[in-house]
Amino acid sequence: MLVWAGGLTLLFAVLMALAAAVALWAALAVPAVPPLPRTRQTLADLVRRLADGTFVRPVAALAAATAALSVGVGFLPLSGRADGLPPVATGAAVSALAACAALVQPWAGRALDEGRLNTRTGLSAGLAVTACGLAAAVLPGVPGLLVAAVLIGGGTGVITPLGFAALAAATPEERIGQTMGAAELGRELGDAGGPLLVASVATAVTLGWGYAVLALLTTLLLPVLAARRASR
């Protein structure tokens, strides 16, 4: 809508104003948290902690969610364009994806806090819904586009708060910053790798196959989470 009303200049001006407002709010509202005393840690200790399943599984889920989100934002408009949809319609699909993710995240976090959802079940469900969304992106026309946007947004909205909650629960308090920073690196790898993978497959075959390959890889993470459940 912003691009339609005033071009890219208006879009970037609005984004700049929003970023400045959020930065000001963070400077005023977010409290300063002093670092906690830490025991000495060697590089081997760090590698051991980051290779542990309690770290790898949530980070893998978070990376898959970020990969799907990036692919949805980047490639669903291309699918809509290929089906002859106008930019407003494809932009609306991306907005629906973002809105679903934004609405589902607080719900998932609250359900976890209230004991109505646990991290293992929630992460598995989120991955399954996300994979279904990527598979739906293969379908032509508006229905496939909207279903894909809603499912990808909803699935990633479940995974994100639960993945970070699982990491926080399994991390010593004095190592929270280190763990979350390493987890964010995993998310960034998904953010970069997902679109690169789909684009590579789309170049070799078609965009639909790109969605299908990422959906398959997302589905393959489900047995990893199931193995964790079986081991407890």
C-alpha positions in Angstrom: 0.0 0.0 0.0 2.8 2.4 0.8 4.6 1.7 -2.4 1.3 2.1 -4.3 0.6 5.5 -2.5 4.1 7.0 -2.7 6.6 4.7 -4.2 9.7 3.2 -2.5 10.7 6.5 -1.1 7.6 6.6 1.1 8.1 3.0 2.1 11.7 3.5 3.3 10.8 6.8 5.0 8.1 5.0 7.0 10.4 2.2 7.9 13.1 4.7 9.0 10.6 6.5 11.3 9.4 3.2 12.8 13.0 2.1 13.4 13.8 5.4 15.1 10.7 5.2 17.3 11.4 1.6 18.4 15.1 2.6 19.2 13.9 5.5 21.3 11.3 3.3 23.1 14.0 0.6 23.8 16.4 3.2 25.2 13.8 4.5 27.6 11.9 1.4 28.5 14.3 -1.5 28.5 16.1 -1.8 31.9 19.8 -2.4 32.1 20.6 -5.9 33.3 24.0 -6.3 35.0 26.0 -9.4 34.0 26.0 -12.3 36.4 29.3 -13.8 37.8 30.5 -16.6 35.6 32.8 -19.6 36.2 35.7 -20.1 33.8 34.8 -21.9 30.6 37.1 -23.5 28.1 36.5 -23.7 24.3 35.9 -27.5 24.8 33.2 -26.7 27.3 31.5 -24.3 24.9 31.6 -26.9 22.0 30.2 -29.5 24.3 27.3 -27.3 25.4 26.5 -26.3 21.8 26.6 -29.8 20.6 24.2 -31.0 23.2 20.7 -32.1 22.0 19.0 -29.6 24.3 20.7 -26.9 22.3 20.7 -28.4 18.8 17.1 -29.5 18.6 15.5 -26.1 19.4 18.0 -24.3 17.3 17.3 -26.6 14.3 13.6 -25.9 14.7 14.2 -22.2 14.9 16.4 -22.3 11.8 13.8 -24.2 9.9 11.1 -21.7 11.0 13.3 -18.7 9.9 14.1 -20.4 6.6 10.4 -20.9 5.9 9.5 -17.4 6.9 12.2 -15.9 4.6 11.1 -18.1 1.7 7.5 -17.1 2.3 8.3 -13.4 2.3 10.7 -13.6 -0.6 9.1 -16.2 -3.0 5.3 -16.2 -2.4 5.0 -12.8 -4.3 6.9 -14.5 -7.2 4.4 -17.3 -7.2 1.5 -14.9 -7.1 3.1 -12.9 -9.9 3.5 -16.0 -12.0 -0.3 -16.7 -11.5 -1.1 -13.2 -12.8 -1.9 -11.6 -9.4 -1.3 -7.8 -9.0 1.3 -6.6 -6.5 -1.4 -5.5 -4.0 -2.6 -9.1 -3.8 0.8 -10.6 -3.4 1.7 -8.0 -0.8 -1.5 -8.9 1.1 -0.4 -12.5 1.2 2.9 -11.6 2.8 1.1 -9.3 5.2 -1.2 -12.2 6.1 1.9 -14.4 6.8 3.4 -11.7 9.1 0.1 -11.1 10.9 -0.4 -14.8 11.6 3.1 -15.1 13.0 2.6 -12.0 15.2 -0.8 -13.2 16.5 0.2 -16.8 17.2 3.5 -16.1 19.0 1.9 -14.5 22.2 -0.8 -17.3 22.2 1.9 -20.0 22.1 3.9 -18.3 24.8 0.9 -18.0 27.0 -0.1 -21.6 26.4 3.4 -22.7 27.4 3.3 -20.6 30.6 -0.1 -22.0 31.6 0.9 -25.6 31.0 -1.5 -26.1 28.1 1.4 -26.8 25.7 4.9 -28.2 26.1 7.9 -27.4 24.0 8.3 -30.8 22.5 4.7 -31.1 21.3 4.6 -27.4 20.3 7.8 -27.6 18.2 6.7 -30.7 16.5 3.3 -29.2 15.7 4.9 -26.0 14.5 7.2 -27.8 12.2 4.4 -29.9 10.8 2.2 -26.8 10.1 5.1 -25.0 8.5 5.9 -27.9 6.2 2.2 -28.1 5.2 2.4 -24.3 4.4 5.4 -24.8 2.2 3.7 -27.7 0.5 0.6 -25.6 -0.1 2.7 -23.0 -1.8 3.0 -25.4 -4.7 -0.7 -25.0 -5.4 -1.6 -22.5 -8.1 -3.8 -19.4 -7.6 -5.0 -17.4 -4.7 -6.1 -20.3 -2.5 -2.7 -21.9 -2.5 -1.0 -18.5 -1.8 -3.2 -17.6 1.1 -3.1 -21.1 2.7 0.6 -21.1 2.4 0.9 -17.7 4.0 -1.4 -18.6 6.9 0.2 -21.9 7.7 3.8 -20.7 7.4 3.0 -17.7 9.6 1.2 -19.9 12.1 3.8 -22.6 12.2 6.7 -20.2 12.7 4.7 -18.3 15.3 4.5 -21.4 17.4 8.1 -22.5 16.9 9.8 -19.1 17.8 8.7 -18.6 21.4 8.8 -22.3 22.3 12.2 -22.8 20.8 13.7 -19.9 22.8 11.8 -21.1 25.9 13.4 -24.5 25.6 16.8 -23.0 25.3 16.3 -20.8 28.3 15.0 -23.7 30.4 18.1 -25.8 29.6 20.7 -23.1 30.0 22.4 -22.0 33.3 21.4 -18.5 34.1 24.9 -17.1 33.8 25.1 -18.5 30.2 21.8 -17.2 28.8 23.4 -14.5 26.7 25.9 -16.8 25.2 23.3 -19.4 24.4 20.8 -17.0 22.9 23.5 -15.4 20.8 24.6 -18.8 19.4 20.9 -19.7 18.8 20.4 -16.5 16.9 23.4 -17.4 14.7 21.5 -20.6 13.9 18.4 -18.6 13.0 20.5 -16.4 10.7 21.8 -19.4 8.9 18.3 -20.5 8.3 17.4 -17.0 7.2 20.2 -17.1 4.6 20.1 -20.8 3.7 16.4 -21.2 3.1 16.0 -18.7 0.2 19.3 -19.9 -1.2 18.2 -23.5 -1.2 14.8 -22.7 -2.8 16.4 -20.4 -5.4 18.9 -23.1 -6.3 16.3 -25.7 -6.8 14.0 -23.3 -8.6 16.8 -22.5 -11.0 17.5 -26.1 -11.7 13.8 -27.2 -11.9 10.9 -25.0 -10.8 9.9 -22.9 -7.9 7.3 -25.5 -6.9 10.1 -28.0 -6.4 12.0 -25.5 -4.3 9.0 -25.3 -1.9 8.7 -29.1 -1.9 12.4 -29.6 -1.0 12.2 -27.2 1.9 9.0 -28.8 3.1 10.6 -32.2 3.0 13.7 -31.0 5.0 11.4 -29.4 7.5 9.5 -32.6 7.9 12.7 -34.6 8.4 13.2 -32.6 11.7 10.1 -34.2 13.2 11.8 -37.6 13.9 14.6 -35.7 15.7 12.1 -34.2 18.1 10.2 -37.5 18.4 13.5 -39.2 19.4 13.9 -36.7 22.2 10.5 -37.6 23.5 11.2 -41.3 23.3 14.4 -40.9 25.2 12.7 -39.4 28.3 
